Amino acid sequence: MACSKLAELEATALRRELSETGRGDAGEATRDGQQMISFCCNDYLGLSQHPQVKQAASEAIKQYGAGAGASRLVTGNHPLYDDLETRLAGLKETEASVVFGSGYLANLGIPPVLTGRGDLILADELSHASMHAGIRASNADSLFFRHNDMADCQRILDEQRGHYRHCLIMTEGVFSMDGDRAPLVELCDLADRYDAWLMTDDAHGIGILGNGRGSAAEAGVGGRIPLQMGTLSKAIGSYGGFICAAKPVIDLLINRARSLIYATGLPPAAVAAASAALDVIEKDEQLVRIPMERAQRFTRQLSLPEPESTIVPLITGTAETALAASRVLAEEGFLVTAIRPPTVPEGTARLRFTFAAHHSDEDIDRLVAAVRKTGILS
């Protein structure tokens, strides 16, 4: 059975393989013995390679060891968590926060705690796969509104809200595959009007938008979103996920979120690295600005729409076309992985470019020339 399923994937250019990839400074990547510049990594500020961040991780290992040893509710709640969770809550303008083992585990564990039978979850149709997993894990009914379509969201609320006890609205702050931002002001207004909770996944906004505070701060609604989730593995350069909310919500999650309760705590090095990265983000305003400037340089030269984030997709349509374009870029010295269904909807395979502080103007200009060689813009 496995062989036949793999054959089906192969026939439709959808089979995936793990490719060993070495990472270095300044966006350097090594794959299949070839040195390239990566334009598909989410390490937007290069903090995974920052000396201050690596030093903090090293010191944490020396003091606390390599692993947590148990779940956080047993013995895995090492002393480094308190500083990180206090910082995250301050960054997101909430009372408290709690760190999960990953962003996926956070999104998997939160919805089932806050909603159940007799409740409604209403989410953007392009919300991340981890959000869909959390929605399915809940016993609540679920509906999806058209991507960033506030009229459709309001229509569903008009028709359905009165039938349910509680309602949770879910969206990404910055959409991971399209790079566009959610209309957070309008979503906050709808949540207020229809007595709903709003939860945002800001994995790709934190560290970049709103002077590093994320998409809610960029939109001026930092204090209006009661459930702000994010990751430590992208611009923050470490590993883990988190949710920032009111203290009673955090206390409830600690008691009921299965993906927190039954998962081993993060290695001390990951927590220490995240705290050190937040230090850099808070102090280096210029570093935070650079990724967006790089994305803008790319889109201007290719006459593409102004980017809303550091993610710029070029839709190729078919998986085969995306793979062929990725190979051309690799020959030119650039690592840009083809994104194919089911990660994105059928017919919207793409190259997903991500821009980071360590990319130089010369890197961008050479990439632009390479993209033109692929023919995907003609």
Secondary structure, DSSP 8 states (H G I E B T S, - for coil): -HHHHHHHHHHTT-------EEE-GGGEEEETTEEEEESS-S-TT-GGG-HHHHHHHHHHHHHH-SS--SBIIIII--THHHHHHHHHHHHTTSSEEEEES-HHHHHHHHHHHH--TT-EEEEETT--HHHHHHHHHSSSEEEEE-TT-HHHHHHHHHHHGGG-S-EEEEEESB-TTT--B--HHHHHHHHHHTT-EEEEE-TTTTTTSGGGT-HHHHHT-TTT-SEEEEESSSTT-S--EEEEE-HHHHHHHHHH-HHHHTSB---HHHHHHHHHHHHHHHH-HHHHHHHHHHHHHHHHHTT----SSSEEEEEEESHHHHHHHHHHHHHTTEE--EE-TTSS-TT-EEEEEE--TT--HHHHHHHHHHHHHHTTT-
